[in-house]
Amino acid sequence: MQGYHHPILLVNSLASGPNGLLNVNADSAAQALATVTSADQLILLTDVPCVLVNEEVVTALNPLSANQLIDQNLITAGMVPKLQAAFSALHHGVHKITITNRLGQGTKLEL
């Protein structure tokens, strides 16, 4: 449809608290906002190109394969809550999730 623009929502991981700034888990916040707004797509930006296992690119994941890699300690640290937020968004109706550091690339998640 010509002239129609899809809205894009960017989430900052800082919030104002009674004693100053608070660090908010941006992945959880983005997941909640994507779910409540019935977003079609959620892109979780990170400092790596996508989900990596043994320095190899993982192009697609589903909950079973992701949990197996987490259980084997092949996916660790900050990528674990990122995947949890992503799969939660998928379970709540967001149709497309990408984890990346560059738009147009990354790991695609599916149910």
OpenMM code with the backbone's topology and positions (N, CA, C; nanometers):
from openmm import Vec3, app, unit

residues = "MET GLN GLY TYR HIS HIS PRO ILE LEU LEU VAL ASN SER LEU ALA SER GLY PRO ASN GLY LEU LEU ASN VAL ASN ALA ASP SER ALA ALA GLN ALA LEU ALA THR VAL THR SER ALA ASP GLN LEU ILE LEU LEU THR ASP VAL PRO CYS VAL LEU VAL ASN GLU GLU VAL VAL THR ALA LEU ASN PRO LEU SER ALA ASN GLN LEU ILE ASP GLN ASN LEU ILE THR ALA GLY MET VAL PRO LYS LEU GLN ALA ALA PHE SER ALA LEU HIS HIS GLY VAL HIS LYS ILE THR ILE THR ASN ARG LEU GLY GLN GLY THR LYS LEU GLU LEU".split()
positions = [
    Vec3(0.0846, -0.1172, 0.0000),
    Vec3(0.0000, 0.0000, 0.0000),
    Vec3(0.0892, 0.1235, 0.0000),
    Vec3(0.0785, 0.2046, -0.1024),
    Vec3(0.1633, 0.3218, -0.1162),
    Vec3(0.1325, 0.4254, -0.0078),
    Vec3(0.2372, 0.4812, 0.0507),
    Vec3(0.2204, 0.5842, 0.1521),
    Vec3(0.1980, 0.5317, 0.2928),
    Vec3(0.1801, 0.4011, 0.3077),
    Vec3(0.1579, 0.3426, 0.4401),
    Vec3(0.2919, 0.3056, 0.5011),
    Vec3(0.3126, 0.3477, 0.6214),
    Vec3(0.4371, 0.3181, 0.6912),
    Vec3(0.4062, 0.2364, 0.8157),
    Vec3(0.4836, 0.1321, 0.8359),
    Vec3(0.4693, 0.0523, 0.9572),
    Vec3(0.5423, 0.1233, 1.0707),
    Vec3(0.4799, 0.1340, 1.1869),
    Vec3(0.5486, 0.1999, 1.2987),
    Vec3(0.6641, 0.1145, 1.3496),
    Vec3(0.7675, 0.1824, 1.3946),
    Vec3(0.8837, 0.1161, 1.4533),
    Vec3(0.9008, 0.1714, 1.5933),
    Vec3(0.9130, 0.0828, 1.6905),
    Vec3(0.9307, 0.1216, 1.8294),
    Vec3(1.0708, 0.0814, 1.8727),
    Vec3(1.1491, 0.1763, 1.9201),
    Vec3(1.2823, 0.1495, 1.9726),
    Vec3(1.2762, 0.1553, 2.1240),
    Vec3(1.3398, 0.0586, 2.1904),
    Vec3(1.3349, 0.0502, 2.3359),
    Vec3(1.4720, 0.0794, 2.3936),
    Vec3(1.4772, 0.1717, 2.4863),
    Vec3(1.5997, 0.2049, 2.5572),
    Vec3(1.6066, 0.1195, 2.6835),
    Vec3(1.7244, 0.0801, 2.7235),
    Vec3(1.7362, -0.0069, 2.8412),
    Vec3(1.7603, 0.0712, 2.9700),
    Vec3(1.7296, 0.1996, 2.9702),
    Vec3(1.7408, 0.2801, 3.0911),
    Vec3(1.6040, 0.3344, 3.1286),
    Vec3(1.5790, 0.3412, 3.2580),
    Vec3(1.4537, 0.3981, 3.3078),
    Vec3(1.4865, 0.4883, 3.4254),
    Vec3(1.3978, 0.5783, 3.4545),
    Vec3(1.4166, 0.6692, 3.5657),
    Vec3(1.3588, 0.6075, 3.6922),
    Vec3(1.4380, 0.6069, 3.7983),
    Vec3(1.3933, 0.5554, 3.9267),
    Vec3(1.4054, 0.6630, 4.0329),
    Vec3(1.3632, 0.6344, 4.1565),
    Vec3(1.3659, 0.7351, 4.2623),
    Vec3(1.5066, 0.7834, 4.2970),
    Vec3(1.6077, 0.6993, 4.2702),
    Vec3(1.7459, 0.7367, 4.3018),
    Vec3(1.8312, 0.7548, 4.1776),
    Vec3(1.7693, 0.7769, 4.0636),
    Vec3(1.8447, 0.7958, 3.9397),
    Vec3(1.8063, 0.6945, 3.8344),
    Vec3(1.8994, 0.6697, 3.7419),
    Vec3(1.8727, 0.5790, 3.6314),
    Vec3(1.8807, 0.4330, 3.6751),
    Vec3(1.7936, 0.3519, 3.6147),
    Vec3(1.7920, 0.2079, 3.6397),
    Vec3(1.8234, 0.1367, 3.5087),
    Vec3(1.8975, 0.0276, 3.5168),
    Vec3(1.9235, -0.0542, 3.4000),
    Vec3(1.8112, -0.1565, 3.3878),
    Vec3(1.7371, -0.1477, 3.2806),
    Vec3(1.6230, -0.2367, 3.2568),
    Vec3(1.6660, -0.3400, 3.1541),
    Vec3(1.6217, -0.4648, 3.1699),
    Vec3(1.6500, -0.5654, 3.0688),
    Vec3(1.5722, -0.5274, 2.9437),
    Vec3(1.6414, -0.4749, 2.8449),
    Vec3(1.5772, -0.4245, 2.7225),
    Vec3(1.5086, -0.5356, 2.6455),
    Vec3(1.5609, -0.6571, 2.6524),
    Vec3(1.4985, -0.7680, 2.5807),
    Vec3(1.3613, -0.7999, 2.6395),
    Vec3(1.3536, -0.8024, 2.7713),
    Vec3(1.2246, -0.8275, 2.8364),
    Vec3(1.1265, -0.7136, 2.8094),
    Vec3(1.1753, -0.5916, 2.8153),
    Vec3(1.0896, -0.4771, 2.7881),
    Vec3(1.0406, -0.4792, 2.6434),
    Vec3(1.1301, -0.5096, 2.5505),
    Vec3(1.0923, -0.5156, 2.4090),
    Vec3(0.9919, -0.6279, 2.3849),
    Vec3(1.0132, -0.7412, 2.4506),
    Vec3(0.9195, -0.8534, 2.4361),
    Vec3(0.7816, -0.8141, 2.4860),
    Vec3(0.7753, -0.7505, 2.6003),
    Vec3(0.6460, -0.7096, 2.6566),
    Vec3(0.5765, -0.6091, 2.5654),
    Vec3(0.6512, -0.5125, 2.5154),
    Vec3(0.5921, -0.4126, 2.4266),
    Vec3(0.5477, -0.4748, 2.2939),
    Vec3(0.6275, -0.5647, 2.2389),
    Vec3(0.5897, -0.6308, 2.1132),
    Vec3(0.4634, -0.7128, 2.1321),
    Vec3(0.4522, -0.7790, 2.2469),
    Vec3(0.3345, -0.8607, 2.2751),
    Vec3(0.2106, -0.7740, 2.2926),
    Vec3(0.2201, -0.6721, 2.3739),
    Vec3(0.1034, -0.5890, 2.4051),
    Vec3(0.0574, -0.5066, 2.2850),
    Vec3(0.1477, -0.4756, 2.1928),
    Vec3(0.1104, -0.3976, 2.0744),
    Vec3(0.0794, -0.4861, 1.9541),
    Vec3(0.0829, -0.6179, 1.9738),
    Vec3(0.0580, -0.7145, 1.8651),
    Vec3(0.1505, -0.6905, 1.7463),
    Vec3(0.2778, -0.6700, 1.7758),
    Vec3(0.3767, -0.6447, 1.6707),
    Vec3(0.3908, -0.7670, 1.5805),
    Vec3(0.4171, -0.7428, 1.4535),
    Vec3(0.4427, -0.8514, 1.3597),
    Vec3(0.5852, -0.9030, 1.3728),
    Vec3(0.6765, -0.8141, 1.4113),
    Vec3(0.8182, -0.8465, 1.4110),
    Vec3(0.8875, -0.7842, 1.5319),
    Vec3(0.9852, -0.8566, 1.5856),
    Vec3(1.0693, -0.8067, 1.6938),
    Vec3(1.2138, -0.8325, 1.6552),
    Vec3(1.2941, -0.7267, 1.6557),
    Vec3(1.4367, -0.7389, 1.6279),
    Vec3(1.5106, -0.7059, 1.7564),
    Vec3(1.5856, -0.8020, 1.8068),
    Vec3(1.6650, -0.7822, 1.9278),
    Vec3(1.8092, -0.7568, 1.8855),
    Vec3(1.8533, -0.6332, 1.9064),
    Vec3(1.9893, -0.5967, 1.8682),
    Vec3(2.0866, -0.6335, 1.9787),
    Vec3(2.2034, -0.6791, 1.9391),
    Vec3(2.3054, -0.7231, 2.0320),
    Vec3(2.4432, -0.6847, 1.9793),
    Vec3(2.5482, -0.7215, 2.0509),
    Vec3(2.6837, -0.6848, 2.0102),
    Vec3(2.7521, -0.7938, 1.9291),
    Vec3(2.6802, -0.8990, 1.8951),
    Vec3(2.7338, -1.0057, 1.8100),
    Vec3(2.6413, -1.0214, 1.6894),
    Vec3(2.6898, -1.0798, 1.5801),
    Vec3(2.6102, -1.0849, 1.4583),
    Vec3(2.4788, -1.1625, 1.4723),
    Vec3(2.4773, -1.2607, 1.5610),
    Vec3(2.3599, -1.3450, 1.5806),
    Vec3(2.3927, -1.4429, 1.6927),
    Vec3(2.3105, -1.5444, 1.7073),
    Vec3(2.3436, -1.6494, 1.8031),
    Vec3(2.4614, -1.7270, 1.7449),
    Vec3(2.5630, -1.7437, 1.8274),
    Vec3(2.6824, -1.8179, 1.7861),
    Vec3(2.7005, -1.9394, 1.8759),
    Vec3(2.7398, -2.0515, 1.8176),
    Vec3(2.7749, -2.1715, 1.8922),
    Vec3(2.9125, -2.2144, 1.8435),
    Vec3(3.0081, -2.2171, 1.9347),
    Vec3(3.1472, -2.2487, 1.8990),
    Vec3(3.1958, -2.1601, 1.7841),
    Vec3(3.1623, -2.0296, 1.7937),
    Vec3(3.2019, -1.9295, 1.6946),
    Vec3(3.1365, -1.9502, 1.5582),
    Vec3(3.0413, -2.0413, 1.5493),
    Vec3(2.9692, -2.0654, 1.4242),
    Vec3(2.8320, -1.9995, 1.4305),
    Vec3(2.7889, -1.9438, 1.3187),
    Vec3(2.6594, -1.8772, 1.3081),
    Vec3(2.5466, -1.9793, 1.3141),
    Vec3(2.4475, -1.9493, 1.3967),
    Vec3(2.3247, -2.0292, 1.4014),
    Vec3(2.2194, -1.9475, 1.3274),
    Vec3(2.1741, -1.9984, 1.2132),
    Vec3(2.0823, -1.9203, 1.1296),
    Vec3(1.9378, -1.9317, 1.1738),
    Vec3(1.9014, -2.0399, 1.2433),
    Vec3(1.7626, -2.0568, 1.2883),
    Vec3(1.7604, -2.1436, 1.4135),
    Vec3(1.6651, -2.1142, 1.5010),
    Vec3(1.6468, -2.1908, 1.6255),
    Vec3(1.4990, -2.2073, 1.6543),
    Vec3(1.4651, -2.3176, 1.7197),
    Vec3(1.3324, -2.3340, 1.7770),
    Vec3(1.3532, -2.3581, 1.9260),
    Vec3(1.2464, -2.3582, 2.0057),
    Vec3(1.2653, -2.3721, 2.1510),
    Vec3(1.3411, -2.4988, 2.1922),
    Vec3(1.3139, -2.6105, 2.1278),
    Vec3(1.3807, -2.7352, 2.1649),
    Vec3(1.5309, -2.7267, 2.1390),
    Vec3(1.5694, -2.6822, 2.0193),
    Vec3(1.7124, -2.6751, 1.9884),
    Vec3(1.7822, -2.5696, 2.0737),
    Vec3(1.7158, -2.4588, 2.1003),
    Vec3(1.7756, -2.3552, 2.1852),
    Vec3(1.7988, -2.4078, 2.3258),
    Vec3(1.6986, -2.4749, 2.3829),
    Vec3(1.7136, -2.5288, 2.5188),
    Vec3(1.8227, -2.6353, 2.5255),
    Vec3(1.8370, -2.7155, 2.4221),
    Vec3(1.9437, -2.8155, 2.4202),
    Vec3(2.0810, -2.7471, 2.4212),
    Vec3(2.0956, -2.6426, 2.3422),
    Vec3(2.2236, -2.5710, 2.3376),
    Vec3(2.2524, -2.4976, 2.4689),
    Vec3(2.1486, -2.4468, 2.5332),
    Vec3(2.1650, -2.3829, 2.6645),
    Vec3(2.2058, -2.4870, 2.7678),
    Vec3(2.1377, -2.6026, 2.7678),
    Vec3(2.1696, -2.7100, 2.8631),
    Vec3(2.3132, -2.7607, 2.8461),
    Vec3(2.3649, -2.7547, 2.7243),
    Vec3(2.5018, -2.7992, 2.6958),
    Vec3(2.6045, -2.6873, 2.7174),
    Vec3(2.5566, -2.5717, 2.7700),
    Vec3(2.6419, -2.4544, 2.7908),
    Vec3(2.7092, -2.4062, 2.6627),
    Vec3(2.6419, -2.4254, 2.5499),
    Vec3(2.6923, -2.3750, 2.4232),
    Vec3(2.6351, -2.2370, 2.3926),
    Vec3(2.5219, -2.2051, 2.4545),
    Vec3(2.4660, -2.0707, 2.4540),
    Vec3(2.4624, -2.0277, 2.5992),
    Vec3(2.5264, -1.9148, 2.6298),
    Vec3(2.5407, -1.8732, 2.7697),
    Vec3(2.5211, -1.7226, 2.7837),
    Vec3(2.5374, -1.6781, 2.9053),
    Vec3(2.5409, -1.5354, 2.9426),
    Vec3(2.4174, -1.4614, 2.8926),
    Vec3(2.4396, -1.3429, 2.8363),
    Vec3(2.3297, -1.2552, 2.7974),
    Vec3(2.2428, -1.3078, 2.6853),
    Vec3(2.2905, -1.4068, 2.6110),
    Vec3(2.2098, -1.4616, 2.5025),
    Vec3(2.0936, -1.5457, 2.5569),
    Vec3(2.1079, -1.6006, 2.6770),
    Vec3(2.0011, -1.6834, 2.7338),
    Vec3(1.8745, -1.6003, 2.7600),
    Vec3(1.8819, -1.4889, 2.8347),
    Vec3(1.7586, -1.4109, 2.8537),
    Vec3(1.7068, -1.3501, 2.7233),
    Vec3(1.7964, -1.3243, 2.6290),
    Vec3(1.7534, -1.2723, 2.4986),
    Vec3(1.6672, -1.3774, 2.4281),
    Vec3(1.7113, -1.5033, 2.4302),
    Vec3(1.6332, -1.6114, 2.3689),
    Vec3(1.5022, -1.6347, 2.4436),
    Vec3(1.5063, -1.6276, 2.5755),
    Vec3(1.3834, -1.6442, 2.6537),
    Vec3(1.2812, -1.5371, 2.6172),
    Vec3(1.3252, -1.4139, 2.6060),
    Vec3(1.2349, -1.3051, 2.5672),
    Vec3(1.1830, -1.3265, 2.4259),
    Vec3(1.2698, -1.3686, 2.3366),
    Vec3(1.2304, -1.3893, 2.1968),
    Vec3(1.1251, -1.4987, 2.1845),
    Vec3(1.1467, -1.6117, 2.2499),
    Vec3(1.0491, -1.7202, 2.2397),
    Vec3(0.9191, -1.6859, 2.3109),
    Vec3(0.9269, -1.6088, 2.4167),
    Vec3(0.8049, -1.5621, 2.4820),
    Vec3(0.7232, -1.4760, 2.3861),
    Vec3(0.7913, -1.3879, 2.3127),
    Vec3(0.7218, -1.3048, 2.2144),
    Vec3(0.6568, -1.3910, 2.1068),
    Vec3(0.7281, -1.4920, 2.0591),
    Vec3(0.6703, -1.5821, 1.9589),
    Vec3(0.5461, -1.6524, 2.0131),
    Vec3(0.5542, -1.6999, 2.1361),
    Vec3(0.4402, -1.7691, 2.1982),
    Vec3(0.3208, -1.6766, 2.2162),
    Vec3(0.3463, -1.5464, 2.2234),
    Vec3(0.2385, -1.4503, 2.2453),
    Vec3(0.1983, -1.3768, 2.1176),
    Vec3(0.2312, -1.4326, 2.0025),
    Vec3(0.1765, -1.3806, 1.8781),
    Vec3(0.2653, -1.2971, 1.7894),
    Vec3(0.3874, -1.2666, 1.8317),
    Vec3(0.4792, -1.1955, 1.7425),
    Vec3(0.5267, -1.2981, 1.6395),
    Vec3(0.5167, -1.2658, 1.5120),
    Vec3(0.5374, -1.3647, 1.4069),
    Vec3(0.6824, -1.3846, 1.3655),
    Vec3(0.7630, -1.2829, 1.3795),
    Vec3(0.9005, -1.2912, 1.3304),
    Vec3(0.9945, -1.2286, 1.4322),
    Vec3(1.0972, -1.3045, 1.4706),
    Vec3(1.1974, -1.2571, 1.5659),
    Vec3(1.3346, -1.2718, 1.5008),
    Vec3(1.4175, -1.1707, 1.5149),
    Vec3(1.5552, -1.1780, 1.4673),
    Vec3(1.6466, -1.1256, 1.5769),
    Vec3(1.7563, -1.1974, 1.5987),
    Vec3(1.8612, -1.1529, 1.6907),
    Vec3(1.9817, -1.1198, 1.6049),
    Vec3(2.0295, -0.9953, 1.6127),
    Vec3(2.1355, -0.9515, 1.5225),
    Vec3(2.2058, -0.8265, 1.5745),
    Vec3(2.3159, -0.7926, 1.5125),
    Vec3(2.3791, -0.6629, 1.5365),
    Vec3(2.3689, -0.5749, 1.4120),
    Vec3(2.3073, -0.6283, 1.3060),
    Vec3(2.2871, -0.5537, 1.1815),
    Vec3(2.1524, -0.5929, 1.1225),
    Vec3(2.0760, -0.4955, 1.0833),
    Vec3(1.9471, -0.5244, 1.0229),
    Vec3(1.9669, -0.6014, 0.8928),
    Vec3(1.8782, -0.6973, 0.8700),
    Vec3(1.8858, -0.7778, 0.7488),
    Vec3(1.9638, -0.9067, 0.7662),
    Vec3(2.0291, -0.9251, 0.8808),
    Vec3(2.1052, -1.0466, 0.9075),
    Vec3(2.0644, -1.0982, 1.0445),
    Vec3(2.1160, -1.2129, 1.0844),
    Vec3(2.0946, -1.2616, 1.2189),
    Vec3(2.0319, -1.3985, 1.2257),
    Vec3(1.9988, -1.4400, 1.3479),
    Vec3(1.9366, -1.5688, 1.3735),
    Vec3(1.7870, -1.5534, 1.3744),
    Vec3(1.7166, -1.6284, 1.2947),
    Vec3(1.5711, -1.6276, 1.2898),
    Vec3(1.5184, -1.7303, 1.3896),
    Vec3(1.4174, -1.6928, 1.4660),
    Vec3(1.3605, -1.7844, 1.5645),
    Vec3(1.2217, -1.8244, 1.5211),
    Vec3(1.1866, -1.9492, 1.5481),
    Vec3(1.0551, -1.9998, 1.5124),
    Vec3(1.0069, -2.0982, 1.6174),
    Vec3(0.8762, -2.1186, 1.6204),
    Vec3(0.8185, -2.2152, 1.7147),
    Vec3(0.8201, -2.3524, 1.6553),
] * unit.nanometer
topology = app.Topology()
chain = topology.addChain("A")
for resn in residues:
    res = topology.addResidue(resn, chain)
    for name in ("N", "CA", "C"):
        topology.addAtom(name, app.Element.getBySymbol(name[0]), res)
